[in-house]
Amino acid sequence: GDSVTQMQGQVTLSEDDFLFINCTYSTTWYPTLFWYVQYPGEGPQLLLKVTTANNKGISRGFEATYDKRTTSFHLQKASVQESDSAVYYCVLGDGGSNAKLTFGKGTKLSVKS
Amino acid sequence: DMKVTQMPRYLIKRMGENVLLECGQDMSHETMYWYRQDPGLGLQLIYISYDVDSNSEGDIPKGYRVSRKKREHFSLILDSAKTNQTSVYFCAFLQGKGNSDYTFGSGTRLLVI
């Protein structure tokens, strides 16, 4: 079945540090890839998505490139702020309709001021 | 703004009691979901509903059932709750019409004692 792997359970940075969150996926089809972000007490919300391999998604200073060769979709941000503290989920959509999403286990980002 | 309303936000039940979690949406979106979220596990899909009375098991349906009699409402039912069903439950809808984005509610925090 489909799976998404996020190896980093927790990342702690200082403001203005560079962020890199690792994500790899496994599927037998051609998925859409997403990053969702979840703030305390809220549900996940879409951060960015990429539907086509080798394309990059950019939102609010975050970016991720859909790399079909390495089956990766790593999340990066050049300079994090305290307000970026949240849980980040790498998510795989099931191809055409994206009626089913498969979530990674999430990476909790804590940014110290 | 498209919105998902979950009731109640917090719930404490005794083992063996029946539990009803309710979810509403305001735009007649067809596809809706129930997920549970546990620390270190991310979000796991319990049930998908494609429309009224058209429901499908997700990855972890055991111990749960759902009801969708109106497009705007999707309920999750725990018959005889167990302590291992203590979790945060999220409802979501697929925006559809070519948009593969999900909108999540704020969650119901269920404690079974």
Boltz contact constraints between the chains, C-beta under 6 A:
constraints:
  - contact:
      token1: [A, 32]
      token2: [B, 100]
      max_distance: 6.0
  - contact:
      token1: [A, 42]
      token2: [B, 106]
      max_distance: 6.0
  - contact:
      token1: [A, 43]
      token2: [B, 90]
      max_distance: 6.0
  - contact:
      token1: [A, 43]
      token2: [B, 104]
      max_distance: 6.0
  - contact:
      token1: [A, 43]
      token2: [B, 105]
      max_distance: 6.0
  - contact:
      token1: [A, 43]
      token2: [B, 106]
      max_distance: 6.0
  - contact:
      token1: [A, 43]
      token2: [B, 107]
      max_distance: 6.0
  - contact:
      token1: [A, 44]
      token2: [B, 104]
      max_distance: 6.0
  - contact:
      token1: [A, 46]
      token2: [B, 101]
      max_distance: 6.0
  - contact:
      token1: [A, 93]
      token2: [B, 100]
      max_distance: 6.0
  - contact:
      token1: [A, 98]
      token2: [B, 100]
      max_distance: 6.0
  - contact:
      token1: [A, 99]
      token2: [B, 31]
      max_distance: 6.0
  - contact:
      token1: [A, 103]
      token2: [B, 42]
      max_distance: 6.0
  - contact:
      token1: [A, 103]
      token2: [B, 43]
      max_distance: 6.0
  - contact:
      token1: [A, 104]
      token2: [B, 42]
      max_distance: 6.0
  - contact:
      token1: [A, 105]
      token2: [B, 42]
      max_distance: 6.0
  - contact:
      token1: [A, 106]
      token2: [B, 42]
      max_distance: 6.0
